[in-house]
Amino acid sequence: MTESIWKQTTSVFSMLFTGYEGPPFAIRLWDGWEWRSSANLKPACTIVLENPRALNALVTNPSELTMGEAFIDGDLDVEEDIFAVFSIVEQILNRPRSLRQQLAEKFAGTIFGLGQWLRHGPLHSLPRARASIAHHYDQPVAFYEPWLGESMVYSCGYFRSAQDSLDAAQEQKLELICNKLRLQPSEQFLDIGCGWGSLLLHAAGRRQARAQGITLSREQAGAAKRRIEEAGLEHSCGAELRDYRELEESRERFDKIASVGMFEHVGLKNLPEYFGIAYRLLRPGGLFLNHGIARSHTSPARESSFIDRYVFPDGRLVTLAETLHAAESQGLEVRDVENLREHYELTLRRWVEGLRENATTLLEHVPRLTYRIWLLYMAGSAAAFRRGDIGVYQVLLSRPDRGNSRLPLTRDDWYAESQSRREEALV
């Protein structure tokens, strides 16, 4: 069992049995981990929990009936003195209702985490990362199309005006990323977490780059390949089902790399590895644009939340400071940081409008529960961006070539090129 789950479970049991004066006892989980009511006394009995269902009966919804059923079903067992267990049960059932509710809320995330650990392995391991991504992104493509619009971009847009359409904002965001990377024809470009391929298509089609994308979502990989074929860009563009950690096995190196809306799934512990891999994949003088959500330093990390449970399993937001520290620790140099917080609120508002306007169509592809989860998650996220609890940062990083960044002294070309392209589009 992971250290974080161990700590949460210890905390819950300590709260549950505060003031307990009966015979000493132990609780042992199915993986062998054990908690004792007394560190110095031999347990009179050991309550053996065979699976997470027994935890639910003991902590989340305790009653004589739930605990009795857990025992007769084999989810819970008692070793040594079975008679001693009844003073323990009495302690559980006599806890104030308010404390039991508090414990249930605190333990809900732990039980979910234990289930994830049993099914898919430790947090942020490759099998569990695949499962977490699939949980969120492997909805039918037809569910996303009506509210994402023509761009099929599932990340924050870039609004030159609050009146911009969603499609215009997403086109402007893709162009901004390419401008910041100063992406040139024939350069090798990697998109980590490529979604349905929109940035790949933009990089290959508009900038004539050689673009490669990876994703852990089968639905996204399939859709990206179909879009690439439809655009006739197979010779310069590709998408595959792959984890970023698997890229080090190849010797391929890239001039430019982007990661848009993906690093939220990496986890604080793995950020140095993530940025280290990006550094090693870049050629000297190469650029890496990391676009992702970070929580405000004043907004505490939550042990369990609605989004953790129903939307992004294992997703954990880090702060901007933690992000930059991890990147710099791997040799990357920070060249630019931009917060697009207001842009994400506008994007989410457009998405919520699309969800509502297309409700009938969407319910043909997903259950009503799924639809309502997405509606609540997006509306709540818009409110969080508005409050400033979270922001979305574009961080431009470089791998200097013996101190030479190979970059101009100003950012003027980013915006001059965008203006030029806008004028071309009007002709």
C-alpha positions, 0 to 999 in steps of 0.5 A, a space after each residue: 500500500 502506498 505511503 499516502 494511503 497508509 497515512 490517511 488510513 492511520 489517521 482515520 483509525 486513530 480518530 475512530 478509536 480516540 478514547 477507546 479503553 477496551 482490550 487492545 486490538 489490531 486491524 489488518 488489511 488484505 495486503 498485510 498492513 496493520 494498525 494497532 490500538 496500542 503500540 506496547 500491548 499484544 492485541 487480544 484480537 485482530 480484525 482482518 479486512 479482506 477487501 475495501 468493502 470491509 472498510 466501508 462496513 467498518 468506517 463509512 457505513 457502520 451498523 450491526 447489520 453492515 458489519 454482521 453481513 461483512 463477517 458472514 460474506 467473508 469480507 471481514 474476519 476475526 482472529 484470536 479472541 472473537 469475544 473481544 471484538 464486541 467492545 470494539 464494535 460498541 466503540 464504533 457504533 457509539 461514536 457521535 453521528 457528526 464524527 462518523 460523517 466526518 470520518 466517512 468523508 475523510 475516508 471516501 477518498 482513501 477507499 477510492 484510492 485503495 480500489 485504484 491501487 488494487 485494480 491498476 497499481 501504485 499512483 502514477 505507475 504506467 498501468 494506472 496512468 493509462 486507466 486514469 486517462 481512459 476514465 476521462 478521455 475514452 468517451 465516444 468522440 461524438 460526445 465531445 464534438 458538439 461542444 468542443 466545436 470544429 477545433 476539437 481542442 480540449 484545453 483553454 482557448 486564447 481570446 483576443 476579445 471576450 466576444 471571440 467564438 470558441 473556434 476562433 479562440 482555439 485557433 488563436 491558441 494553437 497559433 500562439 503555441 507555434 509562435 512561442 515555439 518559433 516552429 519552422 518548416 521541417 522541424 521535428 515537433 512532438 506533442 505530448 498528450 496530443 488529444 484528437 490531433 488538433 495541434 499536430 494538424 496545425 503544426 504540420 498543415 500551417 507550419 510544415 513541421 514534421 509532427 508526432 503526437 502521443 496519447 494514452 487514450 485509445 479513442 483520442 489516438 484513433 480519432 487523431 489518426 483519422 483526422 490526419 488521414 482526412 487532411 492528407 498529412 500522413 507523410 508529415 504527421 502521426 499519432 500513437 498510443 504511447 506514454 511519454 516515459 516510453 519515448 526514452 527507448 527511442 533515439 529520436 530527438 526533437 527541435 520543439 516539444 509541446 505538452 498541452 493540458 497533460 502535465 496535471 496527470 504527472 504528479 508532483 513526485 514525477 515532475 522531475 522525471 517528466 521534465 528530465 525526459 523532455 530535456 533529453 528528448 530536445 536537441 541543444 537549443 530546442 524549446 519546450 512549451 508546457 501548458 497546464 493548470 496549477 493551483 494558487 499557492 494560497 489554495 491548499 491541495 485537497 485530499 479528496 474532491 468531486 473532481 478527484 473521484 468522478 472526473 480526473 482520478 489521480 489528478 493532482 494540481 501543483 503550484 507554479 513554483 513547484 513546476 518551475 523548480 522541477 523544470 530547472 532541476 533538470 537543466 531546462 531554462 525558463 524563458 517565459 511564463 504567461 497565465 491564461 486564467 481569464 481565458 480558461 473561464 471564458 472557454 469553460 463558459 462556452 463549453 457549458 453553453 455547448 453542453 446545455 444546448 446539445 444535451 439531447 444529442 449528448 445523451 444519445 452517447 453517454 448516460 445522464 449521470 456522465 452528462 451531469 458530472 461533466 456539466 457540474 465539473 465545468 461550471 465549478 472549474 469556471 468558478 475556481 478560475 474566476 476566484 483565482 484558486 487555479 490558473 493555467 500557465 504557458 511556460 516556455 522552457 529551453 535547453 541551452 546550447 552551451 549557454 546559447 539560447 538561440 533566441 531573439 532578444 524580444 518577443 516581438 516576432 510572436 505577435 508580429 507573425 500573428 498579425 501578419 497571418 490575420 491580415 493574410 486571412 482577411 485578403 
